[in-house]
Amino acid sequence: MDVRVDSQAHPSRPQDEGDALAVLAQVSEALRARGRAIMSVKIDGEAVSADRLADVFGGKQPDDLGLVEVESEDIQALVQSSLNDLESLLPELPGVCHQLAGEFQGETPEAGFEPFHRFALIWQTIKEREIMVANALNVDLASLDVGAVSIPTMHRELNQFLDECAEALKTGDCVVLGDLLEYELAPRAEAEMGIVAALRERARAERA
């Protein structure tokens, strides 16, 4: 496991023990001591999303992995930029849900297939950005509630409905797809602003 942080070799230390995830955690701690946070991780050139880090690194020994490239960024700059991006993007999300639902309930439902794939990728990116901000703030998402529902629960429910949408796409059931967008995804799109507000409040507390 050859670790490079911001293109510089990460020095091995006696305390760099444990599995690969523990080594990554030690890299994160060293960065945090400098006011920086992990922005992205690649293994042998392949990007690993924030929500997959535990699965990809957990249980593996350092020797099981090759080149691990970590890019970092100043924590406050990262958090503020990410939250600003989310706040500008999220107000449009419920409208997109309603628009796509209309497509699937209209005369040419097949016209909605490609836009839906792009929409799902955008929402996946939003979730990854929320996780990244939480990691940068060293906040456990399970400790944050939006309307008495924890953020991990909201993410799990969203994944469930996105999976149901994917299945409906596979079978060509545009009625079910339209209903899921209108009655399940649109309300969750509105709730995303609550997630960002909770993260924004925690970021303010960190600066205080």
C-alpha positions in Angstrom: 0.0 0.0 0.0 1.9 3.0 -1.3 0.1 6.1 0.0 0.5 9.4 -1.6 -1.1 12.5 -0.2 -1.4 15.5 -2.5 1.2 13.8 -4.8 3.7 13.5 -1.9 4.7 10.2 -0.3 3.0 9.6 3.0 5.7 8.6 5.5 5.1 5.3 7.3 5.3 5.5 11.1 5.4 2.8 13.8 1.8 3.6 14.7 0.6 2.9 11.1 -0.7 -0.5 12.1 -4.0 -2.3 11.5 -5.9 -2.8 8.4 -6.0 -0.5 5.3 -8.9 1.4 6.7 -7.0 2.2 9.9 -4.1 3.5 7.8 -6.5 5.7 5.8 -7.9 7.0 9.2 -4.4 7.9 10.3 -3.9 9.8 7.0 -7.1 11.6 7.7 -6.1 12.5 11.3 -2.7 13.8 10.1 -4.5 16.0 7.5 -7.0 17.3 10.1 -4.2 18.4 12.4 -3.2 20.7 9.5 -6.8 21.9 9.0 -7.3 19.8 5.9 -9.6 17.0 4.9 -9.6 14.2 2.4 -11.3 15.3 -0.8 -10.8 12.2 -3.0 -9.3 8.8 -2.9 -8.1 6.6 -5.7 -6.7 3.0 -5.7 -4.5 2.3 -8.7 -6.1 5.2 -10.5 -9.7 4.2 -9.8 -11.8 6.7 -7.8 -13.5 5.4 -4.6 -16.6 7.4 -3.6 -16.9 8.6 0.0 -19.7 6.1 0.8 -17.6 3.1 -0.4 -14.4 3.8 1.6 -15.3 1.6 4.5 -16.3 -1.3 2.2 -13.3 -1.0 0.0 -10.6 -0.5 2.7 -12.2 -2.3 5.6 -10.9 -5.8 6.4 -8.0 -5.5 3.9 -4.3 -5.5 4.9 -2.2 -2.7 3.6 -0.3 -5.1 1.4 -3.6 -6.1 -0.3 -3.7 -2.6 -2.0 -1.4 -0.9 -4.5 -1.1 2.8 -5.0 -3.5 4.8 -2.9 -3.7 8.5 -3.9 -5.3 11.0 -1.5 -6.2 14.5 -2.5 -7.0 17.0 0.3 -8.4 20.5 0.7 -8.6 23.1 3.4 -11.6 22.1 5.5 -13.3 25.4 5.8 -12.9 26.1 2.1 -14.1 22.6 1.2 -17.2 22.8 3.5 -18.3 26.3 2.4 -17.8 25.6 -1.3 -19.7 22.3 -1.1 -22.6 23.7 0.9 -22.9 26.6 -1.5 -23.0 24.3 -4.5 -25.7 22.1 -2.8 -27.8 25.1 -1.8 -27.8 26.4 -5.4 -28.6 23.0 -6.9 -31.2 21.5 -4.5 -34.1 23.9 -5.0 -34.4 22.6 -8.6 -34.5 18.9 -7.5 -38.2 18.6 -6.6 -39.3 20.3 -9.8 -37.2 17.9 -11.8 -39.0 15.0 -10.0 -42.4 16.4 -11.0 -41.2 17.1 -14.6 -40.0 13.5 -15.0 -43.1 12.1 -13.5 -45.1 14.1 -16.1 -42.9 12.6 -18.8 -43.5 9.0 -17.7 -47.3 9.7 -17.4 -47.5 11.3 -20.8 -47.9 10.1 -24.3 -44.1 9.4 -25.0 -42.8 8.0 -21.7 -39.7 6.7 -23.3 -38.5 10.3 -23.7 -37.9 10.3 -19.9 -35.5 7.3 -19.8 -32.2 9.2 -20.5 -33.1 12.3 -18.4 -33.9 9.9 -15.5 -30.5 8.3 -15.7 -28.8 11.7 -15.6 -31.1 12.7 -12.7 -30.2 9.6 -10.7 -26.5 10.3 -11.2 -26.9 13.9 -10.0 -28.7 12.7 -6.9 -25.9 10.2 -6.2 -23.4 13.0 -6.5 -25.5 15.1 -4.0 -25.4 12.3 -1.5 -21.7 11.8 -1.9 -21.1 15.6 -1.4 -23.2 15.5 1.8 -21.1 12.6 3.1 -17.9 14.4 2.1 -19.0 17.5 4.0 -19.9 15.4 7.1 -16.5 13.7 7.0 -14.7 17.0 6.6 -16.5 18.3 9.7 -15.9 15.0 11.5 -19.6 14.7 12.0 -21.4 11.4 12.3 -24.4 11.7 10.0 -26.4 9.4 12.4 -26.2 12.2 15.0 -28.1 14.6 12.7 -31.9 14.5 12.3 -34.1 16.1 9.8 -37.7 16.1 10.9 -37.0 13.4 13.5 -35.4 11.1 10.8 -31.7 10.4 10.8 -29.8 11.3 7.7 -28.5 7.7 7.2 -32.1 6.6 7.3 -33.0 9.2 4.7 -30.2 8.0 2.5 -31.2 4.3 2.9 -34.8 5.1 2.0 -33.7 7.1 -1.0 -31.6 4.2 -2.2 -34.5 1.9 -1.8 -36.8 4.1 -4.0 -34.0 4.6 -6.6 -33.6 0.9 -6.8 -37.4 0.5 -7.3 -37.2 3.1 -10.1 -34.3 1.2 -11.7 -36.5 -2.0 -11.6 -39.4 -0.1 -13.1 -37.2 1.1 -15.9 -36.0 -2.4 -16.6 -39.6 -3.7 -16.9 -40.8 -0.6 -18.7 -43.4 0.1 -16.0 -43.7 3.9 -16.6 -46.8 4.2 -14.4 -44.9 2.9 -11.3 -41.9 5.1 -12.3 -44.1 8.2 -12.5 -45.7 7.5 -9.2 -42.4 6.9 -7.4 -41.1 10.2 -8.8 -44.2 12.1 -7.8 -45.0 10.6 -4.4 -41.7 9.3 -3.0 -38.8 11.0 -4.6 -40.2 14.6 -4.9 -40.8 14.8 -1.1 -37.3 13.5 -0.4 -35.9 16.0 -2.8 -37.5 18.7 -0.7 -36.1 17.2 2.4 -32.5 17.4 1.1 -32.5 21.1 2.0 -33.0 20.1 5.6 -29.9 17.9 5.4 -27.8 20.8 4.0 -29.2 23.1 6.7 -28.2 20.7 9.4 -24.7 20.5 7.9 -24.5 24.3 7.6 -25.5 24.7 11.2 -22.7 22.2 12.3 -20.2 24.1 10.1 -21.1 27.4 11.9 -20.6 25.7 15.3 -17.2 24.5 14.2 -16.1 28.0 13.3 -17.5 29.5 16.6 
